[in-house]
Amino acid sequence: MLVALHELKFVRQYEGEMLRRWFDDDEGLFDLIAWVDDAGAVSGFQLAYNVNGEERAITWLGGTFSHRDVDPGDDSPLSNDSSVLGDTTVFPIVDIIKKFEHSSRNIASDVRSMLLGKLEEFAGTLSR
């Protein structure tokens, strides 16, 4: 059974940047960050999947899609390394969309519809 994504309430925001909305499923299947413009529309997103395994991320920002492996960096408490995105060739997009459809059922319908539409759009670009 897939766990539903829920919105985190206290997300660090950065002055001069778009509002960030962060969603998590607590099970490591998905992490979602959506960037929202001043009008309240989603202007970009990053959907990380397999968060507790071989993590990868689909990003849509500035009208451009990317799909990357996520290198979590050094997990030593003595360092402060950030995750790094690298090239990937494995991409089970149909499976990701199915799982996201189920996991995102509690997200606001306008945000959910937009994200699903963009994932379908990205899938269409891959089949060409």
C-alpha positions as CSV (number, residue, x, y, z in Angstrom):
1,M,0.0,0.0,0.0
2,L,1.3,3.4,-0.9
3,V,1.4,6.2,1.7
4,A,-0.1,9.5,0.8
5,L,2.0,12.7,0.5
6,H,1.4,15.4,3.1
7,E,2.5,19.0,3.1
8,L,5.2,19.9,5.7
9,K,4.1,23.0,7.7
10,F,7.4,24.7,8.5
11,V,9.5,25.0,5.4
12,R,12.4,27.3,5.2
13,Q,11.8,30.2,2.8
14,Y,14.5,32.3,1.2
15,E,14.1,36.0,0.7
16,G,13.8,37.0,-3.0
17,E,12.9,33.4,-4.0
18,M,9.6,31.9,-4.9
19,L,7.6,30.3,-2.1
20,R,8.5,26.6,-1.5
21,R,5.9,24.0,-0.7
22,W,7.3,20.7,0.5
23,F,5.5,17.4,0.5
24,D,6.7,14.1,2.0
25,D,5.2,10.6,2.3
26,D,7.2,9.5,5.4
27,E,8.0,6.2,3.6
28,G,10.8,7.3,1.3
29,L,8.9,6.8,-2.0
30,F,8.5,10.5,-2.8
31,D,9.7,13.9,-1.7
32,L,8.2,16.9,-3.6
33,I,9.2,20.5,-3.6
34,A,6.9,22.9,-5.6
35,W,7.9,26.5,-6.3
36,V,5.0,28.8,-6.3
37,D,4.9,32.3,-7.8
38,D,3.3,35.4,-6.4
39,A,0.0,34.6,-8.1
40,G,-0.1,31.2,-6.3
41,A,0.7,29.1,-9.4
42,V,3.2,26.3,-9.4
43,S,6.2,27.6,-11.5
44,G,8.4,24.6,-11.0
45,F,8.9,21.4,-9.0
46,Q,11.3,18.7,-8.1
47,L,9.9,15.2,-7.5
48,A,12.4,12.9,-5.8
49,Y,11.6,9.2,-5.8
50,N,13.1,6.1,-4.2
51,V,14.3,8.5,-1.5
52,N,15.5,5.7,0.8
53,G,17.2,3.8,-2.1
54,E,18.6,4.7,-5.4
55,E,17.2,8.2,-5.3
56,R,16.4,10.1,-8.5
57,A,14.7,13.4,-9.2
58,I,12.5,14.8,-11.9
59,T,12.7,18.6,-12.1
60,W,10.6,21.0,-14.1
61,L,11.8,24.6,-13.8
62,G,11.8,27.4,-16.3
63,G,9.8,25.3,-18.7
64,T,12.6,22.7,-18.9
65,F,12.5,19.1,-17.6
66,S,15.5,17.1,-16.3
67,H,15.9,13.7,-14.7
68,R,18.9,13.0,-12.5
69,D,20.4,10.6,-10.0
70,V,20.7,12.1,-6.5
71,D,24.0,11.7,-4.8
72,P,23.2,12.4,-1.1
73,G,26.8,13.6,-0.4
74,D,28.7,12.7,2.7
75,D,26.5,11.8,5.7
76,S,29.2,12.5,8.2
77,P,28.1,14.8,11.1
78,L,31.4,16.6,10.6
79,S,30.6,17.8,7.1
80,N,27.7,19.8,5.5
81,D,27.6,18.4,2.0
82,S,24.5,19.0,0.0
83,S,22.9,16.4,-2.4
84,V,24.2,16.5,-5.9
85,L,22.3,15.7,-9.1
86,G,24.0,13.5,-11.7
87,D,23.0,12.0,-15.0
88,T,20.8,8.9,-15.0
89,T,19.6,6.4,-17.7
90,V,17.0,4.4,-15.7
91,F,13.6,6.0,-15.9
92,P,10.4,4.0,-15.1
93,I,8.1,7.0,-15.9
94,V,4.9,5.0,-16.2
95,D,5.4,3.4,-12.8
96,I,6.3,6.8,-11.2
97,I,3.1,8.4,-12.6
98,K,0.9,5.6,-11.3
99,K,2.5,5.7,-7.9
100,F,2.3,9.5,-7.8
101,E,-1.4,9.5,-8.8
102,H,-2.1,7.4,-5.7
103,S,0.3,9.1,-3.3
104,S,-0.8,12.6,-4.3
105,R,-4.5,12.1,-3.6
106,N,-4.4,14.5,-0.5
107,I,-2.6,17.3,-2.3
108,A,-4.6,20.3,-3.4
109,S,-6.4,19.4,-6.6
110,D,-5.0,22.3,-8.6
111,V,-1.4,21.5,-7.6
112,R,-1.9,17.8,-8.2
113,S,-3.5,18.2,-11.6
114,M,-0.7,20.5,-12.7
115,L,2.0,18.1,-11.5
116,L,0.4,15.1,-13.1
117,G,0.0,17.0,-16.4
118,K,3.7,18.0,-16.4
119,L,4.7,14.4,-15.6
120,E,2.6,13.2,-18.5
121,E,4.1,15.9,-20.7
122,F,7.6,14.8,-19.8
123,A,6.7,11.1,-20.5
124,G,5.5,12.2,-23.9
125,T,8.9,13.8,-24.7
126,L,10.7,10.6,-23.8
127,S,8.7,8.4,-26.2
128,R,9.7,10.5,-29.3
